[in-house]
Amino acid sequence: MLILTGLASVVFALGTALQNFVIVNDETVRHMMVLAGTAPESAAGRAPDFVAGFRIVGCLYIAGNALGVLALRRRPSAWLFWVVLLVNVTQAAGVAVVPPEMYTAARERFGVAGMLPSLVTDGGAAILVLLLIAGSAVTRTPWGRMKP
């Protein structure tokens, strides 16, 4: 479970950085807003603020996922388990929170590859959360580790 969490955290941090600084930009967000029914002039004015806020939140997720890499240590602490779980539960919510217009805008601008960072990080986080909870429920310990 620890190796899976550490490696997934590396993938999620890189995917979030790609999403945050390449895929989500003013042009993609403007297009998303227009697809959602916002007037083009209004979308052009609102997109930069949306991107700025999105990038702040994205940086928090990059940092949170980077902390998850510490699961690769020999004996990670229980507090790290809870941080990793919280980061991944909230990141997994992206599956439901990201509007479909964002996927359409990303696909139209970057092809299918434009959708992958969000799908991998959010969908992968959901799978990781289920595995962490199941492992901990079975062993009654953080990280699903068997007691000696």
C-alpha positions as CSV (number, residue, x, y, z in Angstrom):
1,M,0.0,0.0,0.0
2,L,2.9,2.4,0.8
3,I,4.6,1.9,-2.5
4,L,1.3,2.3,-4.4
5,T,0.5,5.5,-2.5
6,G,4.0,7.0,-3.0
7,L,4.1,6.2,-6.7
8,A,0.5,7.4,-7.2
9,S,1.4,10.6,-5.4
10,V,4.2,11.2,-7.9
11,V,1.8,10.7,-10.8
12,F,-0.9,12.8,-9.2
13,A,1.6,15.7,-8.5
14,L,2.9,15.7,-12.1
15,G,-0.6,15.4,-13.5
16,T,-1.9,18.2,-11.4
17,A,1.0,20.4,-12.4
18,L,0.3,19.6,-16.1
19,Q,-3.4,20.4,-15.6
20,N,-2.7,23.5,-13.6
21,F,-0.1,25.2,-15.8
22,V,-0.7,23.8,-19.3
23,I,-4.2,22.6,-19.9
24,V,-6.1,25.2,-17.8
25,N,-5.2,28.6,-19.3
26,D,-7.2,31.7,-20.2
27,E,-8.1,30.4,-23.7
28,T,-9.3,27.0,-22.5
29,V,-11.3,28.5,-19.6
30,R,-12.9,31.2,-22.0
31,H,-13.9,28.4,-24.3
32,M,-15.3,26.4,-21.4
33,M,-17.4,29.3,-20.2
34,V,-18.8,30.0,-23.7
35,L,-19.7,26.3,-24.0
36,A,-21.5,26.6,-20.7
37,G,-23.6,29.6,-22.0
38,T,-21.6,32.6,-20.9
39,A,-21.4,35.5,-23.4
40,P,-18.0,35.6,-25.1
41,E,-17.3,39.1,-23.8
42,S,-18.1,38.2,-20.3
43,A,-16.1,35.0,-20.5
44,A,-13.1,36.9,-21.7
45,G,-13.3,39.2,-18.7
46,R,-13.8,36.4,-16.1
47,A,-11.4,33.8,-17.4
48,P,-8.2,35.4,-16.0
49,D,-9.5,35.5,-12.4
50,F,-10.9,32.0,-12.7
51,V,-7.4,30.7,-13.9
52,A,-5.7,32.5,-11.1
53,G,-7.9,31.0,-8.4
54,F,-7.7,27.6,-10.1
55,R,-3.9,27.8,-10.0
56,I,-3.8,28.6,-6.3
57,V,-5.9,25.6,-5.5
58,G,-3.9,23.5,-8.0
59,C,-0.6,24.4,-6.2
60,L,-2.1,23.3,-2.9
61,Y,-2.9,19.9,-4.5
62,I,0.6,19.7,-6.0
63,A,2.0,20.2,-2.5
64,G,-0.4,17.7,-0.9
65,N,0.4,15.1,-3.5
66,A,4.1,15.8,-3.0
67,L,3.6,15.0,0.7
68,G,2.2,11.6,-0.3
69,V,5.6,10.7,-1.7
70,L,6.7,10.4,1.9
71,A,4.7,7.2,2.1
72,L,7.7,5.6,0.4
73,R,9.7,6.0,3.7
74,R,10.2,2.9,5.7
75,R,7.7,3.8,8.5
76,P,5.5,6.7,7.5
77,S,3.5,8.3,10.3
78,A,-0.2,8.0,10.9
79,W,-0.7,11.8,10.4
80,L,0.7,11.4,6.9
81,F,-2.0,8.8,6.2
82,W,-4.7,11.2,7.2
83,V,-3.2,14.0,5.1
84,V,-2.9,11.7,2.1
85,L,-6.5,10.5,2.6
86,L,-7.8,14.1,2.8
87,V,-5.9,15.3,-0.2
88,N,-7.1,12.3,-2.3
89,V,-10.7,12.4,-1.1
90,T,-11.0,16.1,-2.1
91,Q,-9.1,15.5,-5.4
92,A,-11.4,12.6,-6.2
93,A,-14.3,15.0,-5.9
94,G,-13.0,16.6,-9.1
95,V,-14.7,13.7,-11.0
96,A,-18.1,15.2,-10.0
97,V,-17.1,18.9,-9.7
98,V,-15.3,19.5,-13.0
99,P,-18.0,20.7,-15.4
100,P,-18.4,18.6,-18.6
101,E,-17.7,21.8,-20.6
102,M,-14.1,21.8,-19.3
103,Y,-13.5,18.3,-20.7
104,T,-15.0,19.4,-24.0
105,A,-12.8,22.6,-24.1
106,A,-9.7,20.7,-23.1
107,R,-10.4,18.0,-25.8
108,E,-11.1,20.6,-28.5
109,R,-7.9,22.5,-27.6
110,F,-5.4,19.7,-26.9
111,G,-7.1,16.5,-28.2
112,V,-7.8,13.6,-25.9
113,A,-4.5,14.2,-24.1
114,G,-6.0,17.4,-22.8
115,M,-8.5,15.4,-20.7
116,L,-6.0,12.9,-19.3
117,P,-4.4,14.8,-16.5
118,S,-7.7,15.5,-14.8
119,L,-9.1,12.0,-15.4
120,V,-5.9,10.3,-14.2
121,T,-5.5,12.5,-11.1
122,D,-9.2,12.7,-10.1
123,G,-10.1,9.1,-11.1
124,G,-6.9,7.7,-9.7
125,A,-7.4,9.6,-6.4
126,A,-10.8,8.0,-6.1
127,I,-9.3,4.5,-6.6
128,L,-6.5,5.2,-4.1
129,V,-9.0,6.4,-1.5
130,L,-11.0,3.2,-1.8
131,L,-7.8,1.1,-1.5
132,L,-6.6,3.1,1.6
133,I,-9.9,2.9,3.3
134,A,-10.3,-0.9,2.6
135,G,-6.8,-1.7,3.7
136,S,-7.2,0.3,6.9
137,A,-10.6,-1.2,7.6
138,V,-9.3,-4.7,7.2
139,T,-6.1,-4.2,9.3
140,R,-7.5,-1.5,11.6
141,T,-4.3,0.4,11.1
142,P,-3.3,3.4,9.0
143,W,-1.7,2.4,5.7
144,G,-3.3,-1.1,6.0
145,R,-0.2,-2.4,7.6
146,M,-0.3,-5.7,9.4
147,K,0.8,-5.5,13.1
148,P,3.7,-7.7,14.0
